[in-house]
Amino acid sequence: MRVGDVERAAERIAGHARRTPVLEMSPGLFLKLETAQHSGSFKVRGGFNRALAAREAGALPEAGLIAASGGNHGLAVAYAARALGVRAEIFVPTVSSPVKVAGLRALGAEVTQTGEIYAEAYEASAKRAAATGALEVHAYDHPDVVAGQGTVGLEVLEQTGGVDTVLVAVGGGGLVAGITAAVAGRARVVAVEPELIPTLNRALAAGGPVQVEVSGVGADALGASRIGRIAYEVTSAAGVGSLLVPDEAIIEARQELWRSCRLAAEPAGAAAFAALHSGAYVPAPGERVAVIVCGANTDPATLGKRAG
């Protein structure tokens, strides 16, 4: 995965995905608001890039798009399918937020809830894709998906005039891999993971992707039980480090984003900010830091509560 792949994705999805705003929360601290993206998260970038690349190659089937998701990726694929006039079939685990499941159905997707974790929903979706011939849009481990997510990084550099560090939440790793490729040689990337879902952290320690248990407040969006192959290869080659933050820090960061900026972020969306807010990451004097606030698919009524 190289910056050229991300640049081509940016050209392809222009006019389909939004160029989301950047908020300077304090001098030198920037929030990239993927909360304002179509379908409520960065995931629509990768969904569109995968579908549009297939259409360019004459490989977008009549059966449409199929995906497994904790919720956000499914919403993105359903949104892209509706925009492109094709059908979408989405498989989600039972842990998925009711807000996200309702959103999938509102977008016209056919929804199947199966399995307790993402990996089980993915297995069911893969079998269905083989039976129907639908285009499988992997949540994080396909080059077109990763390149699409990386367009967030290109925008950060352009909109801020350059930063030293980008903090990125990690589940399966599509976003962190794409951004790492996009900002290579221009900024460093720090991965932020919930303590209860340390997919990249464990992989870096083990020398390759390993299975982890999935639980905690971020499970519905950062619920991959294994880091993606592309994400591991890209981040390990680039020397990306992983910080772990407890659920309580994620909850407090989410509440702070609401109090200070009136940003309704889901727990996964607040995870990267939690590293700063909790002191797990302390910028050096004068360091310019961008934080990706990656998702907003939550019930606003829960902003003062422990879960989203």
RAZI-V739158 format. One record per pair of residues at least 6 apart in sequence whose C-alpha atoms are under 6 Angstrom apart, sorted by the first residue. I is the first residue (numbers start at 1). J is the second residue. D is the distance in Angstrom with one decimal. If there is no record, write none. Layout:
# RAZI-V739158
I:J:D + I:J:D
This chain:
# RAZI-V739158
2:181:5.3 + 3:181:5.3 + 3:182:4.8 + 5:147:5.9 + 6:147:4.6 + 6:150:5.7 + 6:151:5.9 + 9:148:5.4 + 10:151:5.7 + 17:45:5.8 + 18:37:5.8 + 20:33:6.0 + 21:33:5.7 + 22:31:5.5 + 22:32:4.6 + 22:33:5.9 + 23:30:5.6 + 23:31:5.1 + 24:30:4.4 + 28:288:4.6 + 29:289:5.1 + 29:290:6.0 + 30:290:4.6 + 31:290:5.8 + 31:291:4.9 + 32:292:4.9 + 32:293:5.9 + 33:293:5.4 + 34:41:5.4 + 34:42:5.4 + 34:293:5.9 + 34:294:4.9 + 35:41:5.5 + 35:294:6.0 + 35:295:4.9 + 35:296:4.7 + 39:75:5.8 + 39:76:5.6 + 40:295:5.7 + 40:296:5.2 + 40:297:5.7 + 41:294:5.6 + 41:295:4.3 + 42:294:5.9 + 43:73:5.4 + 43:76:5.6 + 44:76:4.2 + 45:148:4.9 + 45:149:5.5 + 46:145:3.9 + 46:148:4.0 + 46:149:5.1 + 47:77:5.2 + 48:80:5.7 + 49:144:5.9 + 49:148:5.5 + 50:144:5.0 + 50:145:5.6 + 54:60:5.2 + 63:134:4.7 + 64:86:5.1 + 64:87:4.8 + 64:88:5.9 + 64:134:5.2 + 65:88:4.8 + 65:134:5.3 + 65:135:4.8 + 66:88:5.7 + 66:89:4.8 + 66:90:5.8 + 66:134:5.9 + 66:135:5.9 + 66:136:5.0 + 67:90:5.1 + 67:136:5.8 + 67:137:5.2 + 68:90:5.7 + 68:91:4.6 + 68:92:5.8 + 68:121:5.8 + 68:122:4.9 + 68:125:5.9 + 69:92:5.2 + 70:92:5.6 + 70:96:5.5 + 70:118:6.0 + 70:220:4.9 + 70:221:5.2 + 71:96:6.0 + 71:100:5.4 + 73:139:5.9 + 74:90:5.8 + 75:104:5.4 + 78:88:5.5 + 78:109:5.7 + 81:87:5.9 + 81:88:5.9 + 88:109:5.0 + 89:109:5.6 + 89:110:4.7 + 90:111:5.0 + 91:111:5.9 + 91:112:4.8 + 91:113:5.8 + 91:121:5.6 + 91:125:5.9 + 92:113:4.8 + 92:121:5.5 + 93:113:5.4 + 93:114:5.0 + 93:115:5.0 + 93:116:5.2 + 93:117:5.2 + 93:118:5.6 + 93:121:5.4 + 94:113:5.7 + 94:116:5.3 + 95:220:6.0 + 96:220:5.0 + 114:121:5.6 + 115:121:5.6 + 118:224:5.9 + 140:172:5.8 + 140:174:4.3 + 141:228:5.3 + 141:230:6.0 + 146:174:4.9 + 146:178:5.0 + 147:178:5.3 + 149:175:5.2 + 149:178:5.5 + 150:178:3.6 + 150:179:4.3 + 150:182:5.7 + 153:179:4.7 + 153:182:5.6 + 154:182:5.8 + 163:288:4.9 + 163:289:5.8 + 164:187:4.8 + 164:288:5.2 + 165:187:5.4 + 165:188:4.9 + 165:189:5.7 + 165:289:4.9 + 166:189:4.9 + 166:289:5.8 + 166:290:4.7 + 166:291:5.8 + 167:190:5.0 + 167:272:5.6 + 167:291:4.9 + 168:191:5.1 + 168:192:5.8 + 168:272:5.4 + 168:292:5.6 + 169:191:5.9 + 169:192:4.7 + 169:193:5.9 + 169:271:5.8 + 169:272:5.0 + 170:193:5.5 + 171:222:4.0 + 171:224:5.6 + 172:224:5.1 + 172:227:4.7 + 172:228:5.4 + 173:231:5.1 + 177:231:4.8 + 177:234:5.8 + 189:240:5.9 + 190:240:5.9 + 190:241:5.5 + 191:242:4.6 + 192:242:5.7 + 192:243:4.9 + 192:244:5.9 + 192:272:5.4 + 193:244:4.9 + 194:244:5.5 + 194:245:5.0 + 194:246:5.8 + 195:244:5.0 + 195:245:5.4 + 195:246:5.2 + 196:215:5.8 + 197:214:5.3 + 199:226:5.4 + 199:227:5.1 + 200:227:5.7 + 201:242:5.5 + 203:209:4.5 + 203:210:5.7 + 209:227:5.7 + 210:226:5.7 + 211:225:5.6 + 211:226:4.9 + 212:225:5.1 + 214:225:6.0 + 217:307:5.9 + 218:267:5.5 + 218:268:5.0 + 249:274:5.6 + 249:278:6.0 + 250:271:5.3 + 250:274:5.2 + 253:270:5.9 + 253:274:4.9 + 254:270:5.1 + 257:263:5.4 + 258:264:5.8 + 264:296:5.8 + 265:295:5.9 + 265:296:4.4 + 266:295:5.9 + 266:296:5.1 + 266:297:5.8 + 266:298:5.1 + 266:308:5.8 + 269:293:4.9 + 269:294:4.5 + 269:295:4.4 + 270:293:6.0 + 275:281:5.2 + 298:308:5.6 + 302:308:5.7
